[in-house]
Amino acid sequence: MSWLTRAKSRPTRWQIMTSSSTALNVGEIVMVGTTYVEIYVTDDPDHAKVTPFSMSGPVTKFRFVGVGAGVGVGVLPVDLSASAVDMPSGGKIYCGALTPEGKQVQLSDLSGACTMEVFSADALAGAGYTGIYFGNSGGPPIFSRAIGITKGLQIGIPGAGAMQYVGRIWRTN
């Protein structure tokens, strides 16, 4: 059983209701860059599709800042992309291999070292998929406390890429 299949067989109660992000990457084919991401998490399904501007109840905001490398192609040797909280996005959080069987992921497990893998394509408007490896400082995804999988819309300079960012994530409320 692959690490992803194993993780998806252990869903948590946590959902990613929405997110916002900004990424700046430079290079042709091989790219380096930085990203800033805000993630809104809830364990209440009734709040999972509420916009952050009208949020009430059990919503927790996390911030991630990271640097990374990857591959990409585009019309310019620079890639700038962004998404806003009111753009459609969302996902689920699953137990990682470092969360023992029978245990649940807690909010405190989502802070600290974090790795994100982002796969995106833009033609001014575009889409992205992100794997978030909580408790992971750049090693294989199997060494994570929790794994978030999200998809969402974004805008950016036309192009496509795959980036891995390593950084820290922390709770802001």
NORVEN-V78070 format. One record per residue. RES is the residue in three letters. PHI is phi in radians with two decimals (NA if undefined). OMEGA is omega in degrees with one decimal (none if undefined). Layout:
BEGIN
res | phi | omega
RES | PHI | OMEGA
RES | PHI | OMEGA
END
This chain:
BEGIN
res | phi | omega
MET | NA | -179.6
SER | -1.24 | 179.4
TRP | -1.08 | -179.4
LEU | -1.25 | 177.4
THR | -1.09 | 178.6
ARG | -1.10 | 179.6
ALA | -1.11 | -177.6
LYS | -1.17 | 176.2
SER | -1.44 | -179.8
ARG | -2.24 | 179.6
PRO | -1.18 | 174.6
THR | -1.79 | 175.7
ARG | -1.42 | -174.7
TRP | -1.46 | 176.1
GLN | -2.19 | 173.3
ILE | -1.62 | -175.2
MET | -1.36 | 178.2
THR | -2.90 | 177.9
SER | -2.75 | 170.1
SER | -2.39 | -178.1
SER | -2.73 | 171.6
THR | -2.43 | 178.4
ALA | -2.34 | 175.0
LEU | -2.21 | -178.8
ASN | -2.22 | 178.9
VAL | -2.24 | 178.1
GLY | 2.28 | 174.8
GLU | -2.04 | -173.9
ILE | 1.26 | 175.4
VAL | -1.57 | -174.8
MET | -2.19 | 170.0
VAL | -2.21 | -178.4
GLY | -3.00 | -179.8
THR | -2.44 | 179.4
THR | -2.53 | 174.7
TYR | -2.28 | -175.2
VAL | -2.34 | 170.1
GLU | -2.04 | -176.2
ILE | -2.14 | 178.5
TYR | -1.91 | -172.7
VAL | -2.05 | 175.1
THR | -2.48 | 172.4
ASP | -1.98 | 179.8
ASP | -1.94 | -177.6
PRO | -0.99 | 178.7
ASP | -1.17 | -179.8
HIS | -1.69 | -173.1
ALA | -1.12 | -178.6
LYS | -2.02 | 178.7
VAL | -1.59 | 178.3
THR | -1.26 | -178.1
PRO | -1.03 | -178.4
PHE | -1.22 | 178.3
SER | -2.00 | -176.1
MET | -1.25 | 167.9
SER | -2.54 | 179.1
GLY | 1.55 | -169.6
PRO | -1.42 | 178.0
VAL | -2.13 | -179.8
THR | -2.07 | -179.1
LYS | -1.85 | 175.8
PHE | -2.10 | 173.7
ARG | -2.10 | 176.8
PHE | -2.20 | 172.2
VAL | -2.23 | -178.5
GLY | -2.65 | 174.3
VAL | -2.13 | -177.4
GLY | -2.88 | -179.9
ALA | -2.52 | 179.1
GLY | 3.12 | -179.9
VAL | -2.26 | 178.8
GLY | -2.98 | 175.3
VAL | -2.35 | 179.2
GLY | -2.93 | -178.4
VAL | -1.37 | 179.0
LEU | -2.26 | 176.6
PRO | -1.39 | 177.4
VAL | -2.34 | 178.9
ASP | -2.16 | 175.4
LEU | -2.19 | 178.4
SER | -2.40 | -178.3
ALA | -2.69 | 171.8
SER | -2.47 | -179.0
ALA | -2.04 | -177.1
VAL | -1.07 | -179.4
ASP | -1.57 | 172.0
MET | -1.49 | -178.4
PRO | -1.02 | 173.3
SER | -2.86 | 178.0
GLY | 2.88 | 179.8
GLY | 3.10 | -177.1
LYS | -2.15 | 173.9
ILE | -2.03 | -177.6
TYR | -2.07 | 175.6
CYS | -1.21 | 174.2
GLY | -1.55 | -177.9
ALA | -1.11 | -179.4
LEU | -1.43 | 173.6
THR | -1.65 | -176.2
PRO | -1.05 | 175.8
GLU | -0.94 | 178.3
GLY | 1.46 | 178.2
LYS | -1.78 | 177.5
GLN | -1.84 | 175.5
VAL | -1.28 | 176.9
GLN | -1.79 | 177.3
LEU | -0.97 | -179.8
SER | -1.12 | 178.1
ASP | -1.24 | -175.3
LEU | -1.58 | 179.6
SER | -1.70 | 175.7
GLY | 1.95 | -179.6
ALA | -1.07 | -176.8
CYS | -2.72 | 174.3
THR | -2.16 | 175.8
MET | -2.16 | 171.7
GLU | -1.95 | -176.1
VAL | -2.08 | 176.3
PHE | -2.08 | -173.9
SER | -2.52 | 174.4
ALA | -2.52 | -179.2
ASP | -2.26 | 167.2
ALA | -2.36 | -166.1
LEU | 1.31 | 170.3
ALA | -1.85 | -177.5
GLY | -2.82 | -177.3
ALA | -2.44 | 178.1
GLY | -2.49 | 173.1
TYR | -2.07 | -177.9
THR | -2.30 | 168.9
GLY | -1.79 | -178.5
ILE | -1.97 | -177.1
TYR | -1.91 | -177.4
PHE | -1.26 | 179.8
GLY | 1.37 | -176.3
ASN | -2.19 | -178.7
SER | -1.87 | 174.8
GLY | 1.93 | 178.0
GLY | -1.42 | 177.4
PRO | -1.01 | -178.9
PRO | -0.94 | -179.3
ILE | -1.07 | -179.5
PHE | -1.61 | -178.1
SER | -2.26 | 174.6
ARG | -1.33 | 179.6
ALA | -2.60 | -179.2
ILE | -2.27 | 175.4
GLY | -1.83 | 177.4
ILE | -2.19 | -177.4
THR | -2.25 | 170.2
LYS | -2.47 | -179.0
GLY | -2.99 | 178.0
LEU | -1.57 | 177.8
GLN | -2.67 | 173.7
ILE | -2.13 | 179.6
GLY | 3.12 | 175.6
ILE | -1.15 | -177.7
PRO | -0.92 | 179.0
GLY | 2.88 | 178.8
ALA | -2.54 | -179.4
GLY | -2.87 | 174.9
ALA | -2.37 | -176.7
MET | -2.21 | 170.7
GLN | -2.11 | 179.4
TYR | -1.94 | 176.3
VAL | -2.08 | -179.5
GLY | -3.02 | -178.2
ARG | -2.22 | 175.3
ILE | -2.19 | 179.8
TRP | -2.51 | 179.6
ARG | -1.40 | -178.5
THR | -1.90 | 176.1
ASN | -2.49 | none
END
